[in-house]
Amino acid sequence: MKREFLQRSIYQLLLTSTVTFANPIHPRTNLNATFEDIVASVKISWTPCLGIFQCTKLTVPFDYTDHSAGTADIAFLKLTADNETVDTPSIHLNAGGPGGSTVGMLKALGGIVRQKFGAQYNYIGMDPRGVNNSGPSLSCFESPELQARWLSSRGDRIADSSSEYALRKHYENARAYAEKCNTIHENGPGRYATIHAVASDLLHFAKLEARMTFATLYPDHVGRMIVDSVLDTDIYYNGTWKDNIVDANLAMEDFFKQCYEAGPEHCELYEDVVDKIRERVKRIIEDVKRNHVPVSEPIPKLVTHETITIWLMYCLYSQLNFPLLATSLSKLEDGDGYQVSFAQLFMDSVADLLADVHIGCLDAVGRGSLNDFEDFTAHARATHGLSHWTGDAWFGLVNSNCVGRSIMPVPSQMINATGSANTSTPLLFVTQTIDAATPLQQ
């Protein structure tokens, strides 16, 4: 029997030590309050919300070394344990990113997490600064409508690295966006949205951990921790990102192999040998590069080579997407680009990509900003060289957007060297053997 596409975990977990809160414990309820209804407080005060969850907004200082700088309201979501007491241990989750919403992840996957780890734990997720329900706003626009118009005008927001014209256009667009963001955030709250600050917020919340940055900054507070999908911190803080996709080609080869093993009844791109599947996908992409595919619904747009590159980047995040990838490319081969046309929307669902850019560029403190067009071009083509399948998407969605930015974090939140630390408990690292964004070698 042909095996179905393998499934891999699509959530990342942080397992942390027990914490005791001196708060009232609420019974589970189906109230439909949202974070907009929650009043922020300097104390943890859980309120029933979003059906089966508890919500709190914690007011924290922008800068823990300068309380006069102002405050931000940070959103936390809790899936409460059965028979919760003040001694119930908690598992804290982290969606990664840096623009990932752990509140959103817990809402979507809380049932799976409880099933895997048990109903005897509380499960807690936090939206990091500037993401989803947490402040401060990292938008560079005066209204959501203006931001939506700008995003629509940018199309797929990546560039074909083989075209100097496309790279120049992307470069100048990034500079224009940076100038707009500098005006809004250079002297504003956006300076305080670093990963360092997020780690401090978690310490402030429960004296618990926030993955690798937290473990380095506060090793004495690290209890039990599972760290999944590890990013090379030197690459991250130097603003280069490029080497994150060294396994992207292997991930595509895994897709071809699993398509073949699944058979024609489960993979619409099936051929009688793996090589033919690979060549078929290449041919589909080349055909679209020569002849864009028009899509009329829900709004008219073109599916281009850039669209497919983003689609591949999204689908390679999880093998759960492999059947969708096979079906959508098969339809595209027949001139139906409807599914692939949602590539940017699906990619935006992985994380807040504009927050990703803001936080990533802020943490890099100007390192790897590629302000010179020749450096920009060289980096784009080097990234493509690592993966001809997803390199252009990775470059276009991440560090290419740091061009021209002059927003700097406050000195107390700068990390200039990653270093190392001895934690109070050994960390458990887990990863996939093939990962298109956080490879095993990192």
VEXDREN-2710 file (C-alpha; in Angstrom, 1 decimal):
% VEXDREN-2710
k/r/px/py/pz
1/MET/0.0/0.0/0.0
2/LYS/1.3/3.4/-0.9
3/ARG/1.9/5.5/2.2
4/GLU/0.1/8.8/2.6
5/PHE/2.1/12.1/3.0
6/LEU/3.8/12.1/6.4
7/GLN/2.5/14.5/9.0
8/ARG/4.8/16.7/11.1
9/SER/4.1/18.9/14.0
10/ILE/3.0/22.4/13.1
11/TYR/3.3/23.9/16.5
12/GLN/6.4/24.8/18.6
13/LEU/6.4/24.2/22.3
14/LEU/8.1/25.7/25.3
15/LEU/7.9/23.5/28.3
16/THR/8.6/25.5/31.4
17/SER/8.6/25.0/35.2
18/THR/5.7/25.4/37.5
19/VAL/4.5/28.9/38.4
20/THR/2.1/30.0/41.0
21/PHE/-0.2/32.9/40.5
22/ALA/-2.0/34.7/43.3
23/ASN/-5.1/35.3/41.1
24/PRO/-8.7/34.1/41.2
25/ILE/-9.2/31.0/39.2
26/HIS/-12.2/31.1/36.8
27/PRO/-14.2/28.1/35.8
28/ARG/-14.2/27.3/32.1
29/THR/-16.9/29.3/30.3
30/ASN/-18.2/30.0/26.8
31/LEU/-18.2/33.8/27.1
32/ASN/-17.3/35.5/23.9
33/ALA/-15.2/38.4/25.2
34/THR/-12.2/39.3/23.0
35/PHE/-9.0/41.1/23.8
36/GLU/-10.7/44.4/22.8
37/ASP/-12.9/43.9/25.8
38/ILE/-10.1/43.2/28.3
39/VAL/-8.9/46.0/30.5
40/ALA/-5.1/46.0/30.8
41/SER/-3.6/45.9/34.3
42/VAL/-0.1/45.9/35.9
43/LYS/-1.3/42.7/37.6
44/ILE/-2.2/39.3/36.0
45/SER/-6.0/39.1/36.1
46/TRP/-7.5/36.3/34.0
47/THR/-10.9/36.9/32.5
48/PRO/-13.0/34.3/30.6
49/CYS/-12.8/35.0/26.9
50/LEU/-13.0/33.5/23.4
51/GLY/-15.1/30.5/24.4
52/ILE/-13.0/28.1/26.5
53/PHE/-10.0/30.4/27.2
54/GLN/-8.9/33.0/29.7
55/CYS/-7.4/36.3/28.7
56/THR/-5.3/38.9/30.4
57/LYS/-3.5/42.1/29.2
58/LEU/-0.4/42.9/31.2
59/THR/0.8/46.5/31.3
60/VAL/4.7/46.4/31.1
61/PRO/7.3/49.2/30.8
62/PHE/8.7/49.9/27.3
63/ASP/12.1/49.9/29.0
64/TYR/12.7/48.0/32.2
65/THR/15.6/50.3/33.0
66/ASP/13.6/53.5/32.4
67/HIS/10.0/53.3/33.6
68/SER/9.4/56.9/32.4
69/ALA/9.6/55.7/28.7
70/GLY/6.0/54.6/28.7
71/THR/4.1/51.3/28.8
72/ALA/2.8/48.6/26.5
73/ASP/-0.1/46.2/27.0
74/ILE/0.8/42.6/26.3
75/ALA/-1.8/40.0/25.5
76/PHE/-1.7/36.5/27.1
77/LEU/-4.1/33.6/26.5
78/LYS/-4.6/30.6/28.7
79/LEU/-6.2/27.2/28.1
80/THR/-7.0/26.2/31.7
81/ALA/-6.2/22.8/33.1
82/ASP/-8.9/20.5/34.4
83/ASN/-9.4/21.0/38.1
84/GLU/-7.0/24.0/38.2
85/THR/-5.5/25.0/41.5
86/VAL/-2.9/27.7/42.4
87/ASP/-0.3/24.9/42.1
88/THR/-1.2/23.8/38.6
89/PRO/1.9/23.8/36.4
90/SER/1.9/25.7/33.1
91/ILE/3.3/25.0/29.7
92/HIS/4.2/28.2/27.9
93/LEU/4.1/28.1/24.1
94/ASN/6.0/30.3/21.6
95/ALA/5.0/30.6/17.9
96/GLY/8.5/31.9/16.9
97/GLY/8.7/34.4/14.1
98/PRO/9.8/36.9/15.4
99/GLY/6.3/38.0/14.2
100/GLY/4.3/34.9/15.2
101/SER/1.2/35.2/17.3
102/THR/1.2/32.6/20.1
103/VAL/-2.3/33.6/21.0
104/GLY/-3.4/32.7/17.5
105/MET/-1.5/29.4/17.6
106/LEU/-3.0/28.4/21.0
107/LYS/-6.5/29.3/19.8
108/ALA/-6.0/27.1/16.7
109/LEU/-4.1/24.2/18.2
110/GLY/-4.9/24.2/21.9
111/GLY/-7.0/21.0/21.6
112/ILE/-4.1/19.2/19.9
113/VAL/-1.6/20.4/22.5
114/ARG/-3.8/19.3/25.4
115/GLN/-4.2/15.9/23.8
116/LYS/-0.5/15.5/23.4
117/PHE/0.6/16.8/26.8
118/GLY/-2.4/16.3/29.0
119/ALA/-5.2/18.2/30.6
120/GLN/-3.3/18.6/33.9
121/TYR/-1.4/21.6/32.6
122/ASN/-2.4/25.2/31.9
123/TYR/-1.3/26.2/28.4
124/ILE/-0.3/29.9/28.0
125/GLY/0.5/31.9/24.9
126/MET/1.7/35.5/24.6
127/ASP/1.6/37.8/21.6
128/PRO/5.0/39.5/21.5
129/ARG/5.3/43.3/21.4
130/GLY/3.7/44.7/18.3
131/VAL/2.1/41.5/17.2
132/ASN/-1.7/40.8/16.9
133/ASN/-3.2/41.8/20.3
134/SER/-0.1/43.3/21.9
135/GLY/1.1/46.9/21.7
136/PRO/2.8/49.0/20.6
137/SER/1.6/49.2/17.0
138/LEU/4.3/48.6/14.5
139/SER/2.4/49.8/11.5
140/CYS/4.0/52.4/9.5
141/PHE/0.7/53.8/8.3
142/GLU/-1.8/56.2/9.8
143/SER/-4.7/53.8/9.3
144/PRO/-5.3/50.1/8.4
145/GLU/-6.8/51.2/5.1
146/LEU/-3.6/53.0/4.0
147/GLN/-1.6/49.9/5.0
148/ALA/-4.0/47.6/3.0
149/ARG/-3.7/49.9/-0.1
150/TRP/0.1/49.9/0.1
151/LEU/0.2/46.1/0.5
152/SER/-2.1/45.7/-2.5
153/SER/0.1/48.0/-4.6
154/ARG/3.2/45.9/-3.8
155/GLY/1.7/42.7/-5.2
156/ASP/3.7/39.6/-4.2
157/ARG/6.4/41.7/-2.5
158/ILE/9.4/39.8/-3.8
159/ALA/11.7/40.1/-6.7
160/ASP/13.1/37.8/-9.4
161/SER/16.8/37.8/-8.6
162/SER/17.7/37.1/-12.2
163/SER/16.3/40.5/-13.2
164/GLU/18.2/43.7/-12.4
165/TYR/15.1/45.7/-13.2
166/ALA/13.0/43.6/-10.7
167/LEU/15.7/43.9/-8.0
168/ARG/16.1/47.6/-8.5
169/LYS/12.3/48.1/-8.2
170/HIS/12.2/46.0/-5.0
171/TYR/15.2/47.9/-3.6
172/GLU/13.6/51.3/-4.2
173/ASN/10.3/50.1/-2.8
174/ALA/12.1/48.9/0.4
175/ARG/13.8/52.3/0.7
176/ALA/10.5/54.2/0.3
177/TYR/8.9/51.9/2.9
178/ALA/11.8/52.4/5.3
179/GLU/11.6/56.2/5.0
180/LYS/7.9/56.0/5.9
181/CYS/8.6/53.7/8.9
182/ASN/11.5/55.9/10.1
183/THR/9.2/58.9/10.2
184/ILE/6.7/57.0/12.4
185/HIS/9.0/54.9/14.6
186/GLU/12.5/56.5/14.8
187/ASN/11.6/58.3/18.0
188/GLY/8.5/56.4/19.0
189/PRO/7.4/53.2/20.8
190/GLY/8.4/51.0/17.9
191/ARG/12.0/51.2/19.2
192/TYR/11.0/49.0/22.1
193/ALA/9.8/45.9/20.1
194/THR/12.9/43.8/20.3
195/ILE/13.3/40.1/21.2
196/HIS/15.2/41.3/24.2
197/ALA/12.1/43.1/25.4
198/VAL/9.9/40.1/24.7
199/ALA/12.2/38.0/26.9
200/SER/12.0/40.6/29.6
201/ASP/8.2/40.6/29.3
202/LEU/8.0/36.9/29.9
203/LEU/10.3/37.2/32.9
204/HIS/8.0/39.9/34.2
205/PHE/5.0/37.8/33.6
206/ALA/6.0/34.6/35.3
207/LYS/9.8/34.3/35.8
208/LEU/9.7/31.8/32.9
209/GLU/11.4/31.5/29.6
210/ALA/11.3/32.7/25.9
211/ARG/13.4/30.3/23.9
212/MET/17.1/30.9/23.1
213/THR/17.3/34.6/23.7
214/PHE/15.7/34.3/27.1
215/ALA/17.9/31.3/28.0
216/THR/21.0/33.4/27.3
217/LEU/19.8/36.5/29.1
218/TYR/18.2/34.8/32.1
219/PRO/19.9/31.4/32.6
220/ASP/19.1/31.2/36.3
221/HIS/15.3/31.3/35.5
222/VAL/15.3/28.6/32.9
223/GLY/13.3/25.5/34.0
224/ARG/12.4/22.7/31.7
225/MET/12.4/23.9/28.1
226/ILE/11.8/22.3/24.7
227/VAL/13.3/24.4/21.9
228/ASP/12.0/23.5/18.4
229/SER/12.9/24.9/15.0
230/VAL/16.1/26.7/16.2
231/LEU/17.4/29.7/14.3
232/ASP/21.1/30.4/14.3
233/THR/21.2/33.5/16.5
234/ASP/24.4/34.8/14.9
235/ILE/22.6/34.8/11.5
236/TYR/19.6/36.5/13.1
237/TYR/21.3/39.2/15.0
238/ASN/23.7/40.0/12.1
239/GLY/20.7/40.5/9.9
240/THR/21.8/38.1/7.1
241/TRP/19.1/35.3/7.3
242/LYS/20.4/33.8/4.0
243/ASP/21.6/30.4/5.4
244/ASN/18.3/29.6/6.9
245/ILE/17.2/28.0/3.6
246/VAL/20.1/25.6/3.1
247/ASP/17.6/22.7/3.4
248/ALA/14.9/24.2/1.2
249/ASN/16.0/22.1/-1.9
250/LEU/16.0/19.0/0.3
251/ALA/12.5/19.8/1.4
252/MET/11.4/20.0/-2.3
253/GLU/13.1/16.7/-3.0
254/ASP/11.2/15.2/0.0
255/PHE/8.0/16.5/-1.6
256/PHE/8.8/14.8/-4.9
257/LYS/9.7/11.6/-3.2
258/GLN/6.5/11.6/-1.0
259/CYS/4.4/12.3/-4.1
260/TYR/5.8/9.3/-5.8
261/GLU/5.3/7.1/-2.8
262/ALA/1.8/8.3/-2.2
263/GLY/0.8/7.2/-5.7
264/PRO/-1.6/8.7/-8.3
265/GLU/-4.6/8.2/-5.9
266/HIS/-3.1/10.7/-3.4
267/CYS/-0.8/13.0/-5.4
268/GLU/-2.1/14.7/-8.5
269/LEU/1.5/15.3/-9.8
270/TYR/2.4/11.6/-9.7
271/GLU/4.7/10.2/-12.3
272/ASP/6.3/6.7/-12.6
273/VAL/9.7/8.0/-11.4
274/VAL/10.7/10.8/-9.0
275/ASP/12.7/12.7/-11.6
276/LYS/9.7/13.1/-13.8
277/ILE/7.8/14.8/-11.0
278/ARG/10.6/17.2/-10.4
279/GLU/10.8/18.0/-14.2
280/ARG/7.1/18.4/-14.3
281/VAL/7.1/21.0/-11.5
282/LYS/10.0/22.9/-13.2
283/ARG/8.1/23.0/-16.4
284/ILE/5.0/24.4/-14.7
285/ILE/7.0/27.1/-13.2
286/GLU/8.8/28.0/-16.4
287/ASP/5.5/28.1/-18.3
288/VAL/4.1/30.6/-15.8
289/LYS/7.3/32.6/-16.0
290/ARG/6.7/33.0/-19.7
291/ASN/3.0/33.3/-19.6
292/HIS/1.4/34.7/-16.4
293/VAL/-1.9/33.1/-15.4
294/PRO/-4.9/35.5/-14.9
295/VAL/-7.2/35.0/-11.9
296/SER/-10.5/36.9/-11.7
297/GLU/-11.8/36.0/-8.2
298/PRO/-12.0/37.3/-5.6
299/ILE/-10.1/40.2/-7.2
300/PRO/-8.4/40.2/-10.5
301/LYS/-4.6/39.4/-10.3
302/LEU/-1.9/37.5/-12.1
303/VAL/-0.2/34.4/-10.9
304/THR/3.5/34.9/-11.7
305/HIS/6.8/33.2/-11.1
306/GLU/7.1/35.3/-7.9
307/THR/3.7/34.1/-6.8
308/ILE/4.7/30.4/-7.1
309/THR/8.0/31.1/-5.2
310/ILE/6.0/32.4/-2.3
311/TRP/3.6/29.5/-2.6
312/LEU/6.5/27.0/-2.4
313/MET/7.9/28.8/0.6
314/TYR/4.6/28.5/2.4
315/CYS/3.9/24.9/1.5
316/LEU/7.3/23.8/2.6
317/TYR/6.7/25.0/6.1
318/SER/4.9/21.7/6.8
319/GLN/4.4/18.4/5.1
320/LEU/0.8/18.8/6.0
321/ASN/0.7/21.2/3.0
322/PHE/2.1/18.7/0.5
323/PRO/-1.3/17.5/-0.8
324/LEU/-2.3/21.1/-1.2
325/LEU/0.9/21.9/-3.1
326/ALA/0.4/18.9/-5.4
327/THR/-3.2/19.8/-6.2
328/SER/-2.6/23.5/-6.7
329/LEU/0.3/23.0/-9.1
330/SER/-1.7/20.4/-11.0
331/LYS/-4.5/22.9/-11.4
332/LEU/-2.0/25.6/-12.4
333/GLU/-0.7/23.3/-15.1
334/ASP/-4.2/23.4/-16.5
335/GLY/-4.5/27.2/-16.3
336/ASP/-6.3/27.4/-13.0
337/GLY/-4.3/29.7/-10.7
338/TYR/-7.0/30.3/-8.1
339/GLN/-5.3/28.4/-5.2
340/VAL/-1.8/29.6/-5.9
341/SER/-3.1/33.2/-6.2
342/PHE/-3.6/33.2/-2.4
343/ALA/0.1/32.6/-1.8
344/GLN/0.8/35.9/-0.1
345/LEU/-2.3/35.7/2.0
346/PHE/-1.3/32.2/3.2
347/MET/2.3/33.4/3.9
348/ASP/0.9/36.3/5.9
349/SER/-1.0/33.7/8.1
350/VAL/2.3/32.1/9.2
351/ALA/3.4/35.3/11.0
352/ASP/2.8/39.0/10.8
353/LEU/5.4/39.6/8.1
354/LEU/5.5/43.4/8.6
355/ALA/6.1/42.9/12.3
356/ASP/8.7/40.2/11.3
357/VAL/10.5/42.9/9.3
358/HIS/10.3/45.6/12.0
359/ILE/11.5/43.3/14.8
360/GLY/14.2/41.5/12.7
361/CYS/15.6/44.8/11.4
362/LEU/15.5/46.3/14.9
363/ASP/17.3/43.4/16.5
364/ALA/20.0/43.6/13.8
365/VAL/20.8/47.2/14.8
366/GLY/21.8/48.1/11.2
367/ARG/23.9/45.0/10.6
368/GLY/23.2/43.4/7.2
369/SER/21.0/46.2/6.0
370/LEU/22.2/46.0/2.4
371/ASN/21.9/49.7/1.8
372/ASP/24.2/49.5/-1.2
373/PHE/22.4/48.2/-4.3
374/GLU/25.4/46.1/-5.3
375/ASP/25.4/44.4/-1.9
376/PHE/21.6/44.0/-2.2
377/THR/21.9/42.4/-5.6
378/ALA/24.7/40.1/-4.5
379/HIS/22.8/38.9/-1.4
380/ALA/19.7/38.3/-3.4
381/ARG/21.5/36.1/-5.9
382/ALA/23.4/34.3/-3.2
383/THR/20.2/33.5/-1.4
384/HIS/18.7/32.2/-4.7
385/GLY/21.8/30.1/-5.1
386/LEU/21.0/28.3/-1.9
387/SER/17.6/27.4/-3.2
388/HIS/16.3/28.1/-6.7
389/TRP/12.9/27.0/-5.4
390/THR/12.4/29.5/-2.5
391/GLY/15.5/31.7/-2.4
392/ASP/13.8/34.7/-4.0
393/ALA/10.8/34.5/-1.6
394/TRP/13.0/34.2/1.4
395/PHE/15.1/37.2/0.4
396/GLY/12.1/39.3/-0.6
397/LEU/10.1/38.6/2.6
398/VAL/12.8/39.0/5.2
399/ASN/16.1/41.0/5.3
400/SER/15.8/42.8/1.9
401/ASN/13.3/45.1/3.7
402/CYS/15.9/46.4/6.2
403/VAL/17.3/48.7/3.4
404/GLY/17.3/52.4/4.6
405/ARG/16.0/51.8/8.1
406/SER/17.3/54.1/10.8
407/ILE/15.1/52.9/13.7
408/MET/17.4/51.7/16.5
409/PRO/16.5/50.0/19.8
410/VAL/17.3/51.7/23.0
411/PRO/20.7/50.7/24.4
412/SER/19.3/48.6/27.2
413/GLN/17.6/46.3/24.6
414/MET/20.5/45.9/22.1
415/ILE/22.2/42.5/21.8
416/ASN/25.6/42.9/20.2
417/ALA/26.9/39.4/20.8
418/THR/25.0/36.2/21.3
419/GLY/27.4/34.5/23.7
420/SER/26.4/31.5/25.7
421/ALA/25.1/30.7/29.2
422/ASN/24.7/27.8/31.6
423/THR/21.0/27.2/32.3
424/SER/19.7/25.8/35.6
425/THR/18.2/22.9/33.7
426/PRO/19.5/21.4/30.4
427/LEU/17.4/22.4/27.4
428/LEU/15.8/19.8/25.1
429/PHE/16.4/20.6/21.4
430/VAL/14.1/19.0/18.9
431/THR/14.0/19.5/15.1
432/GLN/13.0/17.8/11.9
433/THR/15.6/16.1/9.8
434/ILE/14.6/18.4/6.8
435/ASP/13.4/21.9/7.5
436/ALA/13.0/24.6/4.8
437/ALA/13.5/27.5/7.2
438/THR/15.3/26.4/10.4
439/PRO/17.6/23.6/9.2
440/LEU/19.1/20.9/11.4
441/GLN/22.6/22.3/11.1
442/GLN/21.6/25.4/13.0
END
